[in-house]
Every structure is written in C-alpha cells, then in structure tokens.
Amino acid sequence: MIAQLPPDRMPPPRPEGIPRFQRLFREAAGLNFDKADLKRYEDFIDHRIYLLLLRAEANAKAGGDVLIEPWNLPITAGLQECIEQFRKMDETIELEPILDRLANRPPLQFSYSDETEAMLPDLAGGLGVAVARTLKIIEPDLKNPQTRQWELATRVFELLL
C-alpha cells in the first residue's frame, strides 16, 4: 500500500500544457519556458485573439456579413507565416480552453463561424510562435523571458497587431 499525503499537503498539480508550450518556445526561438511564462502566454494569447476577433467583427459588419468568417480576421503576412511554422511543428492546442477564456471577455455582437472557431488553435499557436520570435528579437541572447521582456513584446504587438 502506498501512503498518500493529506490533500492540504499534496503538491500542486503540474499543468499539462507546460511541456507543450516549452517545446513551442524552444523550437520557435530557442527559449526556455517555465510556469510563470504559461500564465503570461495565456494572458497574451487570450487578449490578442479577442482583439483580432473584435477587428474581425468590425470587418464582418462593414462587409454585410452576419458571422465572423476567417477572411474577416486581420491576419498579416507575418502572422500567417508564424501559423504555418506552428503547423509544421506538429503541435496541437486545445480549442476548449481558448473558448472558455474567451467566454470571460465581453461578448461580441457577432458569432463566429465554425470555420473561424476551428482555426482558433492554429491562430493561438501562430501567435505563440510570433511572440517567441519577438522576445528573441528584443533580446537576442535571451534564454528565459522575464516580465520586462514580456511587457516589451506586448507593446510591440499593441503597435502592430
């Protein structure tokens, strides 16, 4: 029989996504990714996806659409390249957590199509590749991003995307 610690003394569970995101950051830009980065990454991705959906909603409205379609998303050539790099990595990002976190944001006026919803994991992965590359551009010798580098990367994205 194996002794088990009481619930109040059990170590916190390790988030299952950490190894996946460690590989993503290591492969995209040679960066080390730790638990603190997971929260920063999720906050960054959630905010970026929400802003892209807001812009897509305005594009859909201007085009007379009733749903947010993939072509309404303002995906730049650079972001498309990062999405393609993410796809080549053969990594996956679960859709459900993205949708759960988006549900905590102010609601959009338009719903998004099934095709738009289906592309959200690749969009999140592409944004992950893009932010990893941006962190490396900000500080080429960087190995483990800290709060300062995340803040600088976020400021760059605020200007460009």
Backbone as a printed PyTorch tensor [residue, N CA C, xyz], in Angstrom:
tensor([[[  0.8390,  -1.1830,   0.0000],
         [  0.0000,   0.0000,   0.0000],
         [  0.8810,   1.2430,   0.0000]],

        [[  0.5540,   2.2120,  -0.8160],
         [  1.3170,   3.4430,  -0.9210],
         [  0.6560,   4.4990,  -0.0570]],

        [[  1.4800,   5.1210,   0.7840],
         [  0.9470,   6.1970,   1.6230],
         [  0.7090,   7.4250,   0.7610]],

        [[ -0.3620,   8.1340,   1.0690],
         [ -0.6820,   9.3450,   0.3260],
         [ -0.7120,  10.5240,   1.2830]],

        [[ -0.2030,  11.6410,   0.8280],
         [ -0.2320,  12.8500,   1.6410],
         [ -1.6620,  13.3380,   1.7920]],

        [[ -1.9550,  13.9930,   2.9060],
         [ -3.2830,  14.6010,   3.0310],
         [ -3.4590,  15.6750,   1.9580]],

        [[ -4.6990,  15.9490,   1.5530],
         [ -4.9430,  16.9070,   0.4630],
         [ -4.2740,  18.2630,   0.6600]],

        [[ -4.1930,  18.7370,   1.9010],
         [ -3.5930,  20.0540,   2.1230],
         [ -2.0710,  20.0390,   2.0150]],

        [[ -1.4590,  18.8570,   1.8950],
         [ -0.0020,  18.7550,   1.7790],
         [  0.4420,  18.2350,   0.4210]],

        [[ -0.5240,  17.9700,  -0.4540],
         [ -0.2030,  17.4740,  -1.7920],
         [  0.4300,  18.6040,  -2.6030]],

        [[  1.4290,  18.2960,  -3.4310],
         [  1.9980,  19.3390,  -4.2830],
         [  0.9540,  19.7850,  -5.3020]],

        [[  1.0430,  21.0410,  -5.7570],
         [  0.0620,  21.4900,  -6.7510],
         [  0.2120,  20.6810,  -8.0310]],

        [[ -0.8930,  20.4200,  -8.7230],
         [ -0.7900,  19.6610,  -9.9650],
         [ -0.0140,  20.4560, -11.0050]],

        [[  0.7530,  19.7590, -11.7910],
         [  1.5150,  20.4000, -12.8560],
         [  0.5990,  20.5770, -14.0610]],

        [[  0.4530,  21.7990, -14.5210],
         [ -0.4040,  21.9900, -15.6960],
         [  0.0880,  21.1380, -16.8640]],

        [[ -0.8370,  20.4600, -17.5110],
         [ -0.4740,  19.5610, -18.5980],
         [  0.1060,  20.2960, -19.7970]],

        [[ -0.2220,  21.5610, -19.9500],
         [  0.2180,  22.2980, -21.1200],
         [  1.6460,  22.7700, -21.0840]],

        [[  2.2920,  22.7280, -19.9350],
         [  3.6420,  23.2890, -19.8390],
         [  4.6160,  22.6080, -20.7980]],

        [[  4.7150,  21.2640, -20.8360],
         [  5.6760,  20.6670, -21.7820],
         [  5.3920,  21.0470, -23.2360]],

        [[  4.1220,  21.1540, -23.5960],
         [  3.7540,  21.5250, -24.9640],
         [  4.2710,  22.9290, -25.2890]],

        [[  4.0580,  23.8590, -24.3740],
         [  4.4880,  25.2300, -24.6280],
         [  5.9980,  25.3770, -24.4990]],

        [[  6.6270,  24.5510, -23.6870],
         [  8.0850,  24.5490, -23.6140],
         [  8.6600,  24.1770, -24.9790]],

        [[  8.0890,  23.1390, -25.5960],
         [  8.5510,  22.7350, -26.9350],
         [  8.3100,  23.8370, -27.9560]],

        [[  7.1350,  24.4620, -27.8880],
         [  6.7990,  25.5350, -28.8270],
         [  7.8240,  26.6570, -28.7550]],

        [[  8.1090,  27.1380, -27.5590],
         [  9.0460,  28.2470, -27.3980],
         [ 10.4820,  27.8350, -27.7300]],

        [[ 10.8550,  26.6140, -27.3730],
         [ 12.2080,  26.1400, -27.6650],
         [ 12.3960,  26.0050, -29.1700]],

        [[ 11.3980,  25.4320, -29.8410],
         [ 11.5150,  25.2230, -31.2760],
         [ 11.3970,  26.5300, -32.0650]],

        [[ 10.5230,  27.4250, -31.6400],
         [ 10.2920,  28.6760, -32.3680],
         [ 11.4400,  29.6630, -32.2130]],

        [[ 12.0560,  29.7010, -31.0090],
         [ 13.0590,  30.7530, -30.7890],
         [ 14.1690,  30.3640, -29.8200]],

        [[ 14.2660,  29.0950, -29.4620],
         [ 15.3330,  28.6820, -28.5560],
         [ 15.1780,  29.2250, -27.1400]],

        [[ 13.9450,  29.4320, -26.7110],
         [ 13.6830,  29.9960, -25.3850],
         [ 13.2290,  28.9120, -24.4150]],

        [[ 13.5880,  29.0990, -23.1550],
         [ 13.1010,  28.2410, -22.0840],
         [ 11.8030,  28.8400, -21.5610]],

        [[ 10.8900,  27.9950, -21.2140],
         [  9.5410,  28.3950, -20.8210],
         [  9.2570,  27.7420, -19.4830]],

        [[  8.8400,  28.5350, -18.4880],
         [  8.5360,  27.9570, -17.1810],
         [  7.0920,  28.2620, -16.7870]],

        [[  6.7260,  27.8540, -15.5670],
         [  5.3340,  28.0180, -15.1120],
         [  4.8710,  29.4670, -15.1670]],

        [[  5.7400,  30.3990, -14.7800],
         [  5.3650,  31.8140, -14.8080],
         [  5.0440,  32.2600, -16.2310]],

        [[  5.7450,  31.6990, -17.2060],
         [  5.5110,  32.0560, -18.5980],
         [  4.1720,  31.5330, -19.1080]],

        [[  3.6900,  30.4210, -18.5470],
         [  2.4170,  29.8790, -19.0020],
         [  1.2930,  30.8820, -18.7800]],

        [[  1.2420,  31.4920, -17.6310],
         [  0.2090,  32.4990, -17.3290],
         [  0.3740,  33.7130, -18.2500]],

        [[  1.6030,  34.1820, -18.4040],
         [  1.8530,  35.3250, -19.2910],
         [  1.4280,  34.9950, -20.7140]],

        [[  1.7890,  33.7900, -21.1650],
         [  1.4450,  33.3530, -22.5150],
         [ -0.0740,  33.3130, -22.6950]],

        [[ -0.7780,  32.6820, -21.7620],
         [ -2.2350,  32.5870, -21.8810],
         [ -2.8860,  33.9610, -21.8820]],

        [[ -2.4340,  34.8470, -20.9970],
         [ -2.9850,  36.2090, -20.9680],
         [ -2.7330,  36.9220, -22.2880]],

        [[ -1.5180,  36.7910, -22.7920],
         [ -1.1430,  37.4300, -24.0500],
         [ -2.0090,  36.8990, -25.1930]],

        [[ -2.0930,  35.5750, -25.3190],
         [ -2.8310,  34.9490, -26.4130],
         [ -4.3180,  35.2880, -26.3340]],

        [[ -4.8770,  35.1900, -25.1280],
         [ -6.3030,  35.4920, -24.9620],
         [ -6.6180,  36.9220, -25.3860]],

        [[ -5.7850,  37.8450, -24.9570],
         [ -6.0040,  39.2520, -25.2900],
         [ -5.8720,  39.4790, -26.8040]],

        [[ -4.8390,  38.9090, -27.4020],
         [ -4.6090,  39.0840, -28.8400],
         [ -5.7570,  38.4750, -29.6550]],

        [[ -6.1760,  37.2620, -29.3130],
         [ -7.2610,  36.6270, -30.0640],
         [ -8.5370,  37.4520, -29.9270]],

        [[ -8.8140,  37.9170, -28.7280],
         [-10.0190,  38.7240, -28.5340],
         [ -9.9590,  39.9960, -29.3810]],

        [[ -8.8050,  40.6700, -29.4000],
         [ -8.6830,  41.8860, -30.2050],
         [ -8.8050,  41.5810, -31.7010]],

        [[ -8.2420,  40.4520, -32.1380],
         [ -8.3900,  40.0620, -33.5420],
         [ -9.8540,  39.7870, -33.8780]],

        [[-10.5760,  39.1560, -32.9530],
         [-12.0000,  38.9010, -33.1770],
         [-12.8120,  40.1930, -33.1850]],

        [[-12.4400,  41.1510, -32.3370],
         [-13.1200,  42.4580, -32.3560],
         [-12.9400,  43.1420, -33.7080]],

        [[-11.7110,  43.1210, -34.2100],
         [-11.4340,  43.7340, -35.5160],
         [-12.1580,  42.9680, -36.6190]],

        [[-12.1780,  41.6360, -36.5090],
         [-12.8770,  40.8090, -37.4990],
         [-14.3720,  41.0980, -37.4790]],

        [[-14.9110,  41.3380, -36.2890],
         [-16.3270,  41.6760, -36.1780],
         [-16.6220,  42.9750, -36.9250]],

        [[-15.7630,  43.9620, -36.7690],
         [-15.9490,  45.2300, -37.4880],
         [-15.8400,  45.0010, -38.9900]],

        [[-14.9000,  44.1510, -39.4130],
         [-14.7720,  43.8360, -40.8410],
         [-16.0150,  43.1210, -41.3570]],

        [[-16.5480,  42.1930, -40.5630],
         [-17.7570,  41.4670, -40.9660],
         [-18.9340,  42.4260, -41.0890]],

        [[-19.0590,  43.3040, -40.1100],
         [-20.1620,  44.2770, -40.1210],
         [-20.0640,  45.1760, -41.3560]],

        [[-18.8400,  45.6500, -41.6440],
         [-18.6350,  46.5270, -42.8030],
         [-18.9240,  45.8060, -44.1150]],

        [[-18.6690,  44.4960, -44.1410],
         [-18.9040,  43.7220, -45.3550],
         [-20.3070,  43.1610, -45.4680]],

        [[-21.1560,  43.4590, -44.4890],
         [-22.5250,  42.9820, -44.5300],
         [-22.6920,  41.5320, -44.1150]],

        [[-21.6710,  40.9450, -43.5310],
         [-21.7700,  39.5580, -43.0700],
         [-22.5500,  39.5020, -41.7580]],

        [[-23.0250,  38.3170, -41.4080],
         [-23.7470,  38.1380, -40.1460],
         [-22.9580,  37.2780, -39.1610]],

        [[-21.8760,  36.6760, -39.6470],
         [-20.9690,  35.8830, -38.8230],
         [-19.5470,  36.3490, -39.0670]],

        [[-18.6840,  36.1200, -38.0900],
         [-17.2610,  36.3860, -38.2870],
         [-16.6850,  35.1820, -39.0280]],

        [[-16.2320,  35.4300, -40.2260],
         [-15.6480,  34.3860, -41.0660],
         [-14.1250,  34.5020, -41.0340]],

        [[-13.4180,  33.4430, -41.4130],
         [-11.9460,  33.5030, -41.3820],
         [-11.3620,  34.6810, -42.1540]],

        [[-11.9830,  35.0300, -43.2830],
         [-11.4450,  36.1310, -44.0850],
         [-11.6570,  37.4900, -43.4240]],

        [[-12.4590,  37.5610, -42.3850],
         [-12.6390,  38.8180, -41.6550],
         [-11.4920,  39.0820, -40.6780]],

        [[-10.7660,  38.0340, -40.3040],
         [ -9.6650,  38.1970, -39.3510],
         [ -8.5060,  38.9430, -40.0030]],

        [[ -7.9780,  39.9620, -39.3450],
         [ -6.8630,  40.7350, -39.9120],
         [ -5.5210,  40.0330, -39.6920]],

        [[ -5.3020,  38.9690, -40.4350],
         [ -4.0750,  38.1880, -40.2880],
         [ -3.0500,  38.7240, -41.2750]],

        [[ -1.9470,  39.2240, -40.7260],
         [ -0.8790,  39.7770, -41.5540],
         [ -0.0770,  38.6470, -42.1880]],

        [[  0.7570,  39.0030, -43.1640],
         [  1.6180,  38.0020, -43.8060],
         [  2.5600,  37.3740, -42.7800]],

        [[  3.0890,  38.1870, -41.8660],
         [  3.9880,  37.6650, -40.8380],
         [  3.2950,  36.6960, -39.9000]],

        [[  2.0740,  37.0310, -39.4910],
         [  1.3290,  36.1280, -38.6190],
         [  0.9750,  34.8460, -39.3650]],

        [[  0.6220,  34.9560, -40.6490],
         [  0.3220,  33.7570, -41.4370],
         [  1.5500,  32.8550, -41.5120]],

        [[  2.7240,  33.4410, -41.6650],
         [  3.9670,  32.6640, -41.6890],
         [  4.1810,  31.9450, -40.3490]],

        [[  3.8840,  32.6300, -39.2500],
         [  4.0260,  32.0170, -37.9220],
         [  3.0120,  30.8940, -37.7200]],

        [[  1.8060,  31.0590, -38.2480],
         [  0.8020,  29.9940, -38.1790],
         [  1.3020,  28.7710, -38.9500]],

        [[  1.8800,  29.0000, -40.1250],
         [  2.4150,  27.8940, -40.9210],
         [  3.5720,  27.2150, -40.1920]],

        [[  4.4300,  27.9860, -39.5450],
         [  5.5340,  27.4000, -38.7800],
         [  4.9800,  26.5520, -37.6350]],

        [[  3.9460,  27.0470, -36.9630],
         [  3.3220,  26.2890, -35.8860],
         [  2.7630,  24.9670, -36.4140]],

        [[  2.1010,  25.0020, -37.5450],
         [  1.5260,  23.7740, -38.1160],
         [  2.6170,  22.7520, -38.4320]],

        [[  3.7680,  23.2200, -38.9130],
         [  4.8790,  22.3190, -39.2320],
         [  5.4800,  21.6880, -37.9850]],

        [[  5.2950,  22.3200, -36.8410],
         [  5.8370,  21.7820, -35.5850],
         [  5.0650,  20.5570, -35.1290]],

        [[  3.9190,  20.3160, -35.7140],
         [  3.0770,  19.1800, -35.3530],
         [  2.6810,  19.2200, -33.8780]],

        [[  2.4390,  20.4140, -33.3800],
         [  1.9300,  20.6090, -32.0220],
         [  0.4290,  20.8530, -32.1240]],

        [[ -0.2560,  20.6610, -31.0210],
         [ -1.6890,  20.9560, -31.0040],
         [ -1.9980,  21.8140, -29.7870]],

        [[ -2.9860,  22.6420, -29.9510],
         [ -3.5010,  23.4480, -28.8520],
         [ -4.9910,  23.1480, -28.7800]],

        [[ -5.4550,  22.8840, -27.5940],
         [ -6.8620,  22.5160, -27.3970],
         [ -7.7640,  23.7340, -27.6180]],

        [[ -8.8750,  23.5200, -28.2870],
         [ -9.8260,  24.5900, -28.5590],
         [-10.6170,  24.9760, -27.3170]],

        [[-11.0280,  24.0000, -26.5440],
         [-11.9280,  24.2490, -25.4080],
         [-11.3990,  25.2970, -24.4180]],

        [[-10.1290,  25.2200, -23.9980],
         [ -9.6410,  26.2620, -23.0760],
         [ -9.6670,  27.6660, -23.6870]],

        [[ -9.4170,  27.7570, -24.9860],
         [ -9.4700,  29.0640, -25.6560],
         [-10.8900,  29.6110, -25.5790]],

        [[-11.8560,  28.7720, -25.9140],
         [-13.2530,  29.2020, -25.8820],
         [-13.6960,  29.5460, -24.4640]],

        [[-13.2360,  28.7580, -23.4990],
         [-13.5880,  29.0400, -22.0980],
         [-13.0680,  30.4080, -21.6680]],

        [[-11.8300,  30.7120, -22.0400],
         [-11.2640,  32.0080, -21.6460],
         [-11.9040,  33.1560, -22.4230]],

        [[-12.2610,  32.9240, -23.6860],
         [-12.9550,  33.9620, -24.4530],
         [-14.3280,  34.2570, -23.8530]],

        [[-14.9380,  33.2530, -23.2600],
         [-16.2570,  33.4360, -22.6470],
         [-16.1980,  34.4000, -21.4650]],

        [[-15.0150,  34.6010, -20.9030],
         [-14.8550,  35.5360, -19.7860],
         [-14.6490,  36.9750, -20.2540]],

        [[-14.5640,  37.1760, -21.5380],
         [-14.3970,  38.5140, -22.1230],
         [-15.7750,  39.1040, -22.4150]],

        [[-15.8290,  40.4210, -22.6230],
         [-17.1130,  40.9990, -23.0370],
         [-17.5890,  40.3170, -24.3270]],

        [[-18.8690,  40.0250, -24.4170],
         [-19.3590,  39.2960, -25.5970],
         [-19.2610,  40.1320, -26.8700]],

        [[-19.0350,  39.4350, -27.9520],
         [-19.0420,  40.0740, -29.2680],
         [-20.4890,  40.1870, -29.7320]],

        [[-20.7550,  41.1190, -30.6340],
         [-22.0990,  41.2490, -31.1940],
         [-22.3850,  40.1290, -32.1810]],

        [[-21.3450,  39.6980, -32.8930],
         [-21.4910,  38.6460, -33.8990],
         [-20.9190,  37.3410, -33.3470]],

        [[-21.4790,  36.2440, -33.7890],
         [-20.8930,  34.9360, -33.5110],
         [-19.8540,  34.6610, -34.5870]],

        [[-18.9700,  33.7140, -34.3040],
         [-18.0360,  33.3400, -35.3600],
         [-18.4480,  32.0080, -35.9420]],

        [[-18.1190,  31.8440, -37.2000],
         [-18.4950,  30.6360, -37.9280],
         [-17.7240,  29.4390, -37.3840]],

        [[-18.1880,  28.2430, -37.7450],
         [-17.4810,  27.0220, -37.3520],
         [-16.0560,  27.0160, -37.8910]],

        [[-15.8730,  27.5460, -39.0940],
         [-14.5340,  27.5960, -39.6930],
         [-13.6190,  28.5290, -38.9020]],

        [[-14.1640,  29.6540, -38.4630],
         [-13.3710,  30.5980, -37.6670],
         [-13.0210,  29.9580, -36.3270]],

        [[-14.0040,  29.3370, -35.7020],
         [-13.7460,  28.6700, -34.4230],
         [-12.6810,  27.5870, -34.5740]],

        [[-12.7520,  26.8320, -35.6450],
         [-11.8070,  25.7360, -35.8690],
         [-10.3820,  26.2340, -36.0730]],

        [[-10.2270,  27.4620, -36.5200],
         [ -8.8770,  27.9660, -36.7560],
         [ -8.2630,  28.6300, -35.5210]],

        [[ -9.0190,  28.7890, -34.4400],
         [ -8.5010,  29.4520, -33.2420],
         [ -7.2700,  28.7610, -32.6430]],

        [[ -7.2050,  27.4250, -32.5710],
         [ -5.9820,  26.8150, -32.0440],
         [ -4.7390,  27.1330, -32.8880]],

        [[ -4.8700,  27.0970, -34.2200],
         [ -3.7320,  27.4550, -35.0700],
         [ -3.3750,  28.9300, -34.9090]],

        [[ -4.3730,  29.7610, -34.7390],
         [ -4.1310,  31.1860, -34.5090],
         [ -3.3640,  31.3770, -33.1980]],

        [[ -3.7920,  30.6640, -32.1510],
         [ -3.0930,  30.7350, -30.8640],
         [ -1.6570,  30.2430, -31.0080]],

        [[ -1.4630,  29.1550, -31.7430],
         [ -0.1100,  28.6390, -31.9610],
         [  0.7480,  29.5980, -32.7600]],

        [[  0.1600,  30.1970, -33.7900],
         [  0.9000,  31.1800, -34.5910],
         [  1.2760,  32.4000, -33.7790]],

        [[  0.3620,  32.8450, -32.9290],
         [  0.6820,  33.9690, -32.0390],
         [  1.7830,  33.5810, -31.0590]],

        [[  1.7800,  32.3220, -30.6170],
         [  2.8480,  31.8420, -29.7330],
         [  4.1970,  31.8800, -30.4230]],

        [[  4.2450,  31.4260, -31.6630],
         [  5.4880,  31.4820, -32.4380],
         [  5.9080,  32.9450, -32.6140]],

        [[  4.9570,  33.7960, -32.9410],
         [  5.2580,  35.2170, -33.1670],
         [  5.7990,  35.8910, -31.9120]],

        [[  5.1910,  35.6220, -30.7610],
         [  5.6780,  36.2700, -29.5400],
         [  7.0350,  35.6970, -29.1440]],

        [[  7.2600,  34.4030, -29.3550],
         [  8.5690,  33.8180, -29.0540],
         [  9.6520,  34.4720, -29.9150]],

        [[  9.3700,  34.6210, -31.2040],
         [ 10.3310,  35.2770, -32.1010],
         [ 10.5570,  36.7340, -31.7020]],

        [[  9.4800,  37.4050, -31.3030],
         [  9.5820,  38.8100, -30.8810],
         [ 10.4460,  38.9350, -29.6370]],

        [[ 10.2610,  38.0360, -28.6870],
         [ 11.0890,  38.0590, -27.4740],
         [ 12.5600,  37.9150, -27.8360]],

        [[ 12.8580,  37.0730, -28.8010],
         [ 14.2440,  36.8490, -29.2240],
         [ 14.7940,  38.0570, -29.9820]],

        [[ 13.9460,  38.7560, -30.7240],
         [ 14.3870,  39.9760, -31.4220],
         [ 14.6910,  41.0740, -30.4110]],

        [[ 13.8390,  41.1960, -29.4060],
         [ 14.0270,  42.2160, -28.3730],
         [ 15.3510,  42.0190, -27.6580]],

        [[ 15.6650,  40.7550, -27.3710],
         [ 16.9070,  40.4410, -26.6540],
         [ 17.4900,  39.1580, -27.2450]],

        [[ 18.3790,  39.2900, -28.2270],
         [ 18.8880,  38.1250, -28.9550],
         [ 19.5280,  37.0310, -28.0920]],

        [[ 20.1340,  37.3860, -26.9750],
         [ 20.7770,  36.3840, -26.1190],
         [ 19.8390,  35.8190, -25.0580]],

        [[ 18.5820,  36.1860, -25.1090],
         [ 17.6020,  35.7730, -24.1140],
         [ 17.4240,  34.2540, -24.1110]],

        [[ 17.3810,  33.6940, -22.9190],
         [ 17.1210,  32.2600, -22.7630],
         [ 15.8140,  32.0110, -22.0190]],

        [[ 15.5240,  32.8220, -21.0010],
         [ 14.3150,  32.6340, -20.2030],
         [ 13.6370,  33.9960, -20.0430]],

        [[ 12.5460,  34.2390, -20.7870],
         [ 11.9120,  35.5570, -20.7360],
         [ 11.3740,  35.8840, -19.3390]],

        [[ 11.5420,  37.1300, -18.9730],
         [ 11.0560,  37.6410, -17.6950],
         [  9.9550,  38.6740, -17.9750]],

        [[  9.4130,  39.2150, -16.9170],
         [  8.3100,  40.1680, -17.0330],
         [  8.6610,  41.3150, -17.9770]],

        [[  9.8400,  41.8750, -17.8450],
         [ 10.2380,  43.0210, -18.6850],
         [ 10.1730,  42.6790, -20.1740]],

        [[ 10.6970,  41.5280, -20.5540],
         [ 10.6790,  41.1490, -21.9670],
         [  9.2430,  40.8970, -22.4470]],

        [[  8.4260,  40.2790, -21.6060],
         [  7.0190,  40.0680, -21.9770],
         [  6.3090,  41.4050, -22.1680]],

        [[  6.5950,  42.3760, -21.3070],
         [  5.9740,  43.6990, -21.4390],
         [  6.3950,  44.3720, -22.7360]],

        [[  7.6780,  44.2670, -23.0870],
         [  8.1580,  44.8640, -24.3400],
         [  7.5090,  44.1850, -25.5510]],

        [[  7.4340,  42.8590, -25.5210],
         [  6.8070,  42.1400, -26.6340],
         [  5.3410,  42.5390, -26.7670]],

        [[  4.6640,  42.6670, -25.6490],
         [  3.2580,  43.0720, -25.6750],
         [  3.1080,  44.4590, -26.2820]],

        [[  4.0180,  45.3590, -25.9410],
         [  3.9660,  46.7180, -26.5070],
         [  4.1650,  46.6930, -28.0160]],

        [[  5.0530,  45.8420, -28.4980],
         [  5.2690,  45.7160, -29.9420],
         [  3.9750,  45.2350, -30.6160]],

        [[  3.3300,  44.2280, -30.0400],
         [  2.0840,  43.7160, -30.6190],
         [  0.9650,  44.7500, -30.5620]],

        [[  0.9350,  45.5550, -29.5090],
         [ -0.0850,  46.6080, -29.4260],
         [  0.0490,  47.5870, -30.6000]],

        [[  1.2910,  47.8350, -31.0180],
         [  1.5110,  48.7380, -32.1420],
         [  1.1730,  48.1060, -33.4920]],

        [[  1.4650,  46.8370, -33.6340],
         [  1.4240,  46.2260, -34.9540],
         [  0.2410,  45.3100, -35.2220]],

        [[ -0.3870,  44.7930, -34.1860],
         [ -1.4180,  43.7900, -34.4470],
         [ -2.6480,  44.0540, -33.5920]]])
